[in-house]
Amino acid sequence: MRSARLTLVIGWALLGAPSVVAAPPCVAQCETLLKTGELRKGVSEAGCELRVCQQEARKLYEKNQFEQALESLEYLQPRLQDSPSYQLDRGLVYYALGRFEEALASFEKILGGFPGNVRAASQRGHTLLRMGRYADARAQFEQLFRDPATEGEFKGLRTRSYLKANIGVVKLLQGDLEGGRADLERGIEIDGRNRTALLYRHKVVPYLESGALESEGVMQLLVAYEELSFKRYPTAAQELQTLVKRWPRFAPGYHRLAEILRSYQEYEACEVALALGQQYLPEDIDLRAERLRCVLLRYGPTSEQARPALDEVRALAEVHPENVRLKQILVALDR
């Protein structure tokens, strides 16, 4: 079962590397294979460790178990420190842990020997972005976009859309609203399914244009979405809470926060957050619908306590029959 309470706490333990790195669990797998004679012919125990531990680190990364992934990678460091694939794995793990200086070092080590490595270059751009080095991040993404070899590297036209979207986001962070909007629209033109371009063009740019959000808030939103991608929901919720507190007329921040709180069954907190949003955006029917959804979930739609909310949903749906959120609530109630 999910925890009954959502604790919004964040912190990384930035500890120095120990002088002796303990063997990670993957080493025991190779020892067992050696003892039972199951080790493939021609493969030494050391060779087994290189393969198994790197594979294990990648599996742990995919499971968002970043500290454990780093343990496997640290064990391999003396033997694989010059391997581009190893440095990429290491850089990705460092990035996920918020250790951006170390992530940057890994990506730049790859590029020192293989300057055409698109994955390392793009990750370098993201790392520079998180470090607040916007001009350097923009230059990295623009360089990749100009390079003809990039298009055929791994996703063709979708790669160009991805790069344009990132250039657009950086421009928004730099306060270049017109340039950012143009690049995001170009990213959508290249690939209409580009979620990053669609998010920032349609759910961020309008609020920047109206003054309801400023460029500093774009970074908080970016961090929140990255935390969600790493399944660190409490940290994402904390970022969004800070975001809407500073820019209380930024409606998308409330909606994303509400989704997280609902996933933790924090229905009362969800109701409170959206009620705050309604104070600043009283005409926003979507915020009102989402608040009522949280009330119904909190009490149960058939309970006496939920009756006023249920009546309000039905009345709103009559006035706003085109509203998607109200339709969703009513469909769920009919199941």
Residue, then its C-alpha position, 0 to 999 in steps of 0.5 A: m500500500r502507498s504511504a498514508r502521508l507524503t513527506l516532502v523532503i529532499g537531500w543528497a548525501l554528497l560523501g567522498a568516495p571511500s579509499v576501498v570500494a566494496a564489491p557490489p552484489c554482481v561480483a558474487q554472481c561471477e564467483t558462483l558461476l566460476k565455482t559451479g563451472e557455469l562460466r562461459k568458456g574463454v571468459s575469465e572471472a574478471g571479464c565476467e565482472l566487467r560485463v555483469c556489473q555494467q549490465e547490473a548498473r544499467k538495470l538498477y538505473e532503469k529501476n531508479q536505484f541510482e545509489q546501487a547503480l553507482e556502487s557497481l560502476e565505482y567497482l569497475q572504475p579502475r578497469l573501465q575509466d577510459s570506456p565511453s560506454y562506462q563513462l556514459d553510464r556513470g554520467l547518467v547516474y551522477y546526473a540522476l543523483g544531482r551530482f552535476e559536476e561529476a556528470l559533466a566530467s564524465f560526458e566531457k571525458i567521452l567527448g574528449g576522445f569521441p567529439g561526435n558522440v551525440r548522446a554524450a553531447s546532448q547529455r552535456g547540454h542538459t547537465l550545463l542547463r541544470m548547472g545554470r550555465y544557460a549560454d553553454a547549454r544553448a551552444q551545445f544544443e545549437q552545435l548538435f542541431r547544425d551538425p548534419a551527422t546528428e540527424g542520422e544518429f539515432k532518431g532522424l527528424r525526431t532528433r532535430s525536433y528534440l534539439k529545437a525544443n531544448i534550444g527553445v526551453v533554454k531561450l525561455l530560461q534566458g528571458d528570450l520569450e520570442g526566440g523560445r516560442a519560435d524554436l518550440e513551434r519549430g520543434i512541433e512543426i518537425d514532430g507534432r508528438n514532441r511532448t517537451a515542445l508541446l508542454y512549454r509552447h502551450k502550457v508555459v509560454p502563454y503564462l510567460e506572455s501574461g506575466a503570470l510566470e517568469s523565467e525563474g519559474v521555468m527552471q522550477l518546472l523543469v526540475a519538477y518534471e525531471e524529478l517525476s521522470f526519476k519517480r521522486y514524487p515527493t521532491a517533484a511535489q515540493e518543487l511545484q508547491t514552491l512554484v505555485k506559491r511564488w507564481p500563484r496564477f500559474a494553473p498548470g503547476y496546480h494541476r501537476l501537483a494535484e496529480i501527484l497528491r492524488s497518486y498518494q491518496e492525499y485527497e485533502a491536501c489536493e483539495v487545499a492546493l486547488a482551493l488556493g489556486q481558485q482564490y487566484l484564478p476564480e474563473d478557471i473551470d478546470l481548477r474547480a473541476e479538479r478540486l471537486r474531483c479531490v473532494l469526491l475521492r476524499y469522501g467517496p462519491t456516494s457519501e453524504q459529505a460528497r453530495p454538495a460537490l457532486d451537485e456542483v459537478r453536475a451543475l457545472a457540466e450543464v453550463h460547461p458541457e465541453n469541459v473535458r475534466l468535468k466529462q471525465i469525472l461524470v464518466a467515472l461516477d457512472r462506472 
